[in-house]
Amino acid sequence: MASTPLFIMLASGEHEKIQLAAMIASVAAVSDRPVQVFVTMNAILAFRRGLSRQERYHGGHFHEQFMIKNVPDALELFEQGRMLGDLKMWACALVLDLEHLDHEKDLVEGLFDGAAGLAKFLADAEDGELITL
């Protein structure tokens, strides 16, 4: 029996929520569970190309501990999930338009499968479980 797909809507730019989304997505993907991540609102700003780790992340009680204790970077976890499992990532088309961003040129290289609208993501998520962070 196939695993129920997992859909994660990542809207927050807080380090803790991005980190949690990456941990959930990568563990589920490497556990043979299909995962789709929809990155929207403030979260998309953390995925801009060329940012250092210090520039990328902010906020949340555990942010400083993540940085000091060298917790694996969320981007690395997303990449591992993509390499080792069925993990797809979508950039919100509306937020890309509002911020004048192109997912291929302006976001982290090779991480996104493309841009998508919220309606399509929610329609696809009807067949699985949805988490919002």
C-alpha positions in Angstrom: 0.0 0.0 0.0 1.3 3.4 -1.0 2.0 6.0 1.7 -0.4 8.9 2.1 1.3 12.0 0.5 2.4 14.8 2.8 1.8 18.4 1.8 3.6 21.2 3.7 2.7 24.8 3.3 5.6 26.9 4.6 4.6 30.5 5.1 6.7 31.7 8.0 10.1 33.1 7.7 11.1 32.1 11.2 14.1 29.9 11.4 12.4 27.4 13.7 9.5 26.8 11.3 11.7 26.6 8.2 13.9 24.1 10.1 10.9 22.0 11.2 9.5 22.0 7.7 12.8 20.7 6.4 13.1 18.1 9.1 9.6 16.8 8.5 9.9 16.9 4.7 13.3 15.1 4.6 12.4 12.4 7.1 9.1 11.7 5.4 10.7 11.6 1.9 13.5 9.3 2.9 10.9 7.1 4.6 9.2 6.5 1.2 6.4 9.0 1.7 5.8 11.4 -1.2 6.2 15.1 0.0 5.3 18.4 -1.6 6.4 21.7 0.0 4.7 25.0 -1.0 6.9 27.9 0.0 4.9 31.2 0.3 4.7 34.6 2.1 7.7 35.4 4.3 9.2 32.0 3.9 10.1 32.6 0.3 12.6 35.3 1.3 14.8 32.8 3.1 15.2 30.9 -0.2 16.7 33.8 -2.1 20.0 32.9 -3.9 23.3 34.2 -2.5 22.3 34.7 1.2 24.6 33.6 3.9 23.2 31.4 6.7 23.2 34.5 9.0 21.3 36.5 6.4 18.9 33.7 5.6 17.5 32.9 9.0 16.0 34.9 11.9 13.6 34.6 14.8 12.3 32.0 17.2 13.5 30.9 20.5 15.9 28.2 19.1 17.4 30.3 16.3 20.6 31.2 18.2 21.0 27.5 19.3 20.6 26.3 15.7 23.3 28.7 14.6 25.8 28.1 17.5 25.4 24.3 17.7 25.7 23.9 13.9 22.4 22.2 13.4 22.2 20.9 9.8 21.0 23.7 7.6 17.4 23.5 6.5 18.4 23.9 2.8 20.7 20.9 3.1 17.8 18.9 4.6 15.5 19.8 1.8 18.2 18.9 -0.7 18.8 15.5 1.0 15.1 14.8 0.9 15.0 15.6 -2.8 18.0 13.4 -3.6 17.0 10.4 -1.4 13.2 10.4 -1.7 10.1 11.8 -3.5 10.3 15.5 -2.4 9.0 18.3 -4.6 9.2 22.0 -3.7 7.0 24.7 -5.2 7.5 28.5 -5.0 4.2 30.5 -4.6 3.5 32.2 -7.9 1.8 35.1 -6.3 4.6 35.9 -3.9 7.1 35.6 -6.8 5.1 38.2 -8.7 4.8 40.5 -5.8 8.5 40.4 -5.0 9.5 40.4 -8.7 11.4 37.1 -8.3 12.0 34.4 -10.8 12.3 30.9 -9.2 15.0 29.9 -11.6 17.2 33.0 -11.3 16.5 34.4 -7.8 15.9 31.4 -5.6 18.3 28.7 -4.4 19.6 26.8 -7.4 18.1 23.4 -8.0 15.8 23.3 -5.0 12.5 24.2 -6.6 10.5 22.2 -9.1 8.8 25.4 -10.3 6.2 28.0 -9.4 2.7 27.0 -8.5 -0.5 28.7 -7.4 -2.2 28.1 -4.1 -5.3 26.6 -5.8 -3.4 23.9 -7.5 -1.4 23.1 -4.4 -4.6 22.8 -2.3 -6.3 20.7 -4.9 -3.4 18.3 -5.0 -3.3 18.2 -1.2 -6.9 16.9 -1.0 -5.4 13.4 -1.6 -3.0 13.7 1.4 -2.3 15.2 4.7 -1.6 19.0 5.0 0.6 20.7 7.5 0.9 24.5 7.7 4.0 26.2 9.2 
